[in-house]
Amino acid sequence: MERTARDLEIQYAVTDTLATATTFADAARLILAEIGRVLGWRAGSLWLVETDSLRCIATWSGVAADDLQAVNATLTLPPGIGLPGRVWSRREPLWLRDVAEDTNFPRGRWAARAGVHGAFAAPVIVRGGVIGVIEFFHTEILEPDPGLLQLFAAIGAQIGQAVERLRAREGLAASESRLRAIVEGASDAVISIDHDGRVIEWNRQAEALFGWPRQEVLNRSLASTIVPERYRDRHRSGLTKFIRTGDGPFLNQRVEIEGLHRSGREIPIELTITPVPVADHYVFSALIRDIGERRRAETRLRFLADAGAVLAGSLDLETTLTRVAQLSLAALADLCMIHLVDDDGIMLTRVVAASPDPEVDRRWQELRVPPRLDRNGEHPVAVAFQTRKSAFFDGIGESEIERLGHSPEHVEFLRSLSLRQWLCVPLVAHDEALGVM
């Protein structure tokens, strides 16, 4: 083959292989095979520097039974030892006319078995430093080819740039894998969006919190996914403002707000949003925590504090109980009833029934619901009184409606309210049950 055509074919083969490779180990094997094919040489290896020695990372041979790979795997070559070690220390290509005549060739037995004689090697260079060596072997005794050595000096630099690029890509992939593991193991929801507001990260806690599987939500607009409608314009304008000015009112601080579950219900959340510069744009990462239980605990504490103040400051029983019922409506419930045991200690008499909705109040008053319950009966209110233990229905179905209702009309009324939860708390003073709320 004409030398110019040969050189061009080698360069094209190396360039194409490096351009499409995803890992350097794969690229190295293909490069060795392509160069060996074009040159018609017997075998080749690529060595990389590891601290203070060279280690072979890829081997190619044109003969299936060749054991060069196994031989190379047993070696680590310091500077100046063997063909690769001498190229490393000299920082320039080296040609061996016949390895059988070379006194510094540790793989002499392999060469004899394989019938190898001619060899050459060139340094792989990055920013002026040798990071590896590429070598090839021939079965004939060959005189030095200055043109080939010059070509491989250039190819060594080209391979060096590819090593650096692919190592960086592999390092980034490993870093992303570690980051993915950290994100998946986080106790908070972790969500990231790009500068267009589309989701690019969504961990398992985010799946649990908002009800969206990761694969369904990736590349969706965050605004239309978990941002309540009343906040969407503010979300979009804030993102646009940051892209334009680098300033945002909710960044790098804890914010309490509501998020939207896939089912349509709102969730009280605490979030911290951090802008992260990436190349010529930003991505935004948020840590999100469900604060519903904390909000409920705070509400309960406020209710207890307000109820205590009412109880301490009033002597009128009916006024006091009405006020306590109203406090429960503001803090805990949509309906509140209070039953007290009568003077005979036999019946539980409803003394307060309250709702913030006037229509519910009206319908309640029109119902002929018995205002008295047998304290020893099986109604959940009576059971709570008897046991002095709170009762809680988390999820109201038909069976619970039937248990709570006093009559068909009452059952229908309760059904129309679409109740979700029911809580019954005994009122106890000095170890004596006085009633139920």
N, C-alpha and C positions, 0 to 999 in steps of 0.2 A: 504494500500500500504506500502511495506517495506520502512523504513525511508531513506535508502541510495538511493533506486530507486526514491523515491519522491524528494529528494534533487537534484539529477541529472536532473530529468525532469524539475524542476523549473529553475535550472541554464541554461539548454539548451534553455528553452522557453524564458528566459530573454535575453540570448546572441543572439539568432536568431532574436528576435524582434528588439533589439537595432541595430543589424548589417544592417537591411533592412529599418529602419525608416528614413524618410526625415525630419520630424519635431518632436520635443519632445512631443508636445501635443498628436499627433497620437500614438507615441511609448508608452506613459504613459497609455493610455486607453487599449492598447493591453496587456501590461505587467500586469496590474491589473486583466484583464479578464483571462489571462493564469494562473497566480498564484492562483486566486480564484478557477479556474476549477480544478487544480491539488490538492489543499488543501481541496476542498469541503467547503470553507467558504462562507459567505452570501454576503459580500460587501467589497469594499475597496476604498481608496482615496489616492491621492498623493498631497502633499502640498509643495510649494516652498517659500523660504524667499524673502520678498519684503521689503527692508529697515528695519523696526522694527516690522514686523509682518509676519505671515504665511498666504498665500492665496491658496485655493484649485484650482489646474489646471486640474484635471481629477478625475472622479468618475466612479466606476463600481458597478453594483448590479446584482445579479443572479435572482432578482424578478422584473418583468416589472413594477409593480405599485409602486415600491420603490421611495420615494421622497428625498433620501439622497443627490442627486445632488443639488436640490433646497435649501435644508437646508445648505449645505456647501457653496453655493453661497452667503448666507447672512452673512457669518462669516469671520472675520480676527482675527487670534489668536496671541496675544503677547506671549513672552516667559513665560513658566510656567503655561499657561492656557489651559485646555483641554488636551486630550491625545497627540496631535501633539506638543502643546506648551511645555509640560513637557519633551518630548523626545528632543526637540530643546535645551532647557536649560540644560538638563543633559548630552546631547551628547552621549546617549547610548539607546539601545532598552528597551522597557517597556511592560510588560504583565499585562492586567487587567482580573482577573478571572471572574468578573461580573460587567459590567458598571452600573447596577442598584444600586450597593452598593457603587459606587464611587461618592464622593462629588465634584469632580472637572471634571465634564463631561457635558459641555454646551448643548450637543445634547441628553439629557436624554429623552425628549418627543419623539424624532424620534426613539430612541432605544426601547421605550415602544411600539410604534405603530408597529415597524418592528419585535418585538420579539427578539431583539438582546441582548446578554449577554456577551460572551467572546470577547476579543479584544487584539490585540498587535500592536505595531508600532516600526519602526526602523529609525534611522537617515540616510539621504542621504548626503554623505560626499565627498568633493573635497579638496584635499591637506590639510587635517586636519581640515577643517572648515565645519560646517553643513550648507547646502544650501536648505535642505528640509526634509520632513518626509513622509514615506510610512506607511499606516495603513490598517488593515483588521479586519472584524467583523464576529462573529459566533452566531448562534441562541442558542447554548448550553453554560452552565457554564463550563469553561475549566480550568484545572490546567496548570500552566506554563510549556512550552516545551523548555528547555534550548537549545536543538539541533536546533530547529526552530529559536530561537532568534539568535543563533550563525550564522546560515545560512543567516539570513537577515541582519546581520551586514556586511557580505561580499557582499550581493546583493546591499545593500545601497551604498557601495563604487563603485560597478560596475555601478549602475544607475547614481551616481554622475559624473563619467567620461563621461558617455553618454550625460548627461545634458550639460556638458561643451562643448563637441564636437559639439552637435547639435545646441546649442546656438551660437557657433562660426560660424557654417555653415549658420544659419539663419541670423546672423548679416552680414556675407559676402554677402549673397543674397540681403539683404536690401541695403547694401552699393553699390553693383553692380547696383541695380535698381536706386539708387540716381545718381550714376555716369552716367548711361545710359541716365537719364533725362537731366543731365548737358550737356553731349555730343550731344544729339539730339537738345538741345536748343542753342548750340554754333553758332555764326555767321560765323565761319570759317569751312572749311571742316576738319574733324578729321578722320584720318586713322591710324590704328595700325596693325603691322605685328608681327609674331612670329620669333623665331631665325632661322627658315627655309625660311623666306621671304614670308610667306603666310598670307593673309589678315585675321585678327580676329576682326577688328572693322572698321565700315564704316557708318558714320552718313548721315543724309538727305542732308546736304550741299555738302558732297562728291558725293552723287547721282546726285545732280543738276549740280555740276561742271564737272564731268567726264562722266555722262550719263549712269553709271552702277547701276542698282538696288542692294540694299544691299544683298538680298538673292542670287543673281547671282554671286556676287564677293567674298563672304566669302569663305575662304580656297583656293582661286585662288592665283597663284604666282603674287605678285605685279609687278615684272619686266615685265611680259608679259601682264599686264593689263593697266597701266598708264605710264610706263617708255618708252620714245622713244627708238627705236632700238639702236641708236648711244650711248646711255647711259647705256645700260643693262649690258654690261661686267663690267663697272665701278661700277654699283650698286651691282652686285653679289660679286665682289672682295672686295668692301668696307665692305659688311656684313660679309664675311668670315674673313677679317682682324680683325674686331672688336671682333668677337667670339673668335679669337685666341689670340689677344693682348689687347683687351679692349680699343683700340684707333680707332678713325674714323675722317676723315677730315671735314665732314659736320655736325657733331653732335653739338647740343646745340648752334647753331648760325643760323641767318637768311641767307637763300640762295635763289637767284633768278635763276630760271631755267625754262625749258619747260616741261609740262606734256602732256600726250596723252589722248585725248578724245576718247570715244568709237567709234565715227564716223571716227577716223583717223586723225583729225586735231589736231594741237598742240596748247597748251594754255600756255601763260606766267604766271608763278606762283611764289609765295614766300612761302617757307616752312621752318619750324623749326622742327628738329627731336630730340627727347629725348629718350635715352635708359632707360628702367625701369627694375630693377632687380626683377625677380619673381622666387622664390625657387632657383633652381640651374642653371637658364638660364636667358636670357633677352628677353623682348618684346620691340618694338620700336614704339613710338607714334609720329605722325606728325600733326602739325597744318598747313593747306594749304590755301592760299588766292589767288584768281584770281586777277592778277595785270594788266590785259589787258587794262582796261580803264585808269589806271595810266600811262602805257607805251604810250598809244595813246595821252594822254594829254601832256606828256613830248615831244613826237615827234612833236605835233602841236606847242608847245612853241619854240622848236628848229627851226622849219620851219619859224615861224614868226620872230624870232631873226635874222636868216640868210637872210630871204627875206628883212627885214628892212635894214640890212647892205648893201645888193645889191642895193636896191632902193636909199639909201643915197649916195652911192659911184659911181653911173654911170649916165652919161648924155645921152648915146645912147639908144634910146627906144627899138630897136629890140634886142640889146645885153642884155639889162636889162630884158626884158620879157622872152627871151630864158633862161637866168640864173634862173629866178623865176620858170619857168616850170621845169627845171632840178632839182631844189631844191624840188619841189613838188613830183617829181618821186622818189627822195631819201627818202622822209619823209612820203608821204601820198598816193601815187597812182602808178599805172602801166601805165597809159596813161594820157597826159595832153594837152589840147588845150586852147588857149586864143583868144578870139574874142574882137575887139575894134570897136566902132562906127566910121563910116567914117566921112569925113569932112562935108558932107551934113546932117549928123545926121539922116539918113534914114536906112542905112543898117549896119549890124554887120559883119565885115570882119575878117576871121580867119587869124591871123598873126603868130601864133606859133602852131605847132603840134609835140609833142615829145613823144618818148617811149624809154626805155632802151634796147628794143629788136630790133636789126637791121632788122630782118625779118618782124616784125610788121611795122616798119618804111617804108620798101620797099613796102609792100602791100598797106599801106596807100597812098603813093605817086602815086601808079598806079591806085587808085580809082578815078573816076571822080565825086568827091564830091563837090558840089557847095561851094566855099569858102565864100560866102556871104549869110546872113540870113536877112529877113525882121525884123527889130527891133520891129515892131508892130504885128508880126505873132504869131502863136500858138505853135511853137517849144519851148520845155522847156527852151532852152537857151534864147530865146527872152522874155519869160515870166519872167525869173529871172531878165533880164535887165529892163523890164517895172516896176516890183514891187519892185526892189532893195532888194529882199529877196532871201536867199539861197534856193535851191531845192535839195532834197536828195531822191534817190531811194534806199531803203534798201532791196535788193533782186530784181534781174533783171529777169523778166519773158518775155514771148513773147510780151505782150502788151507794156511793156516798150521799148523793142527793136524796135517795130514798131514806137513808138513815137519819138525815138531818130534818127532813120534812115532817110536819105534824098532820098534814091533810093533803088531799090531791091538789087543792088550790095552792097550798104552800109549796109543794113540790114543784109545781109548774112555775111559780114565782121564782124559786131558787134556780131552776133550770134556765130561766130567761136572763139571769144575771151573768151567765157564763163564768161562774166561779172557778178559780184556779187553785186556791189554797184556803184552808180553814184552820184556825188556831183557837183553842179553848184553854183559858188559864184560870185555875182556882184562886179565889181571893181568900187568903188565910191571915189571921191575926192571932197572936198568942197561942199558936198551935191549934186554932179552931177555924174550920172552914166556914166562911160567912156567905160565900156565893161564887159566881163564875162570871168571867168576862170573855 
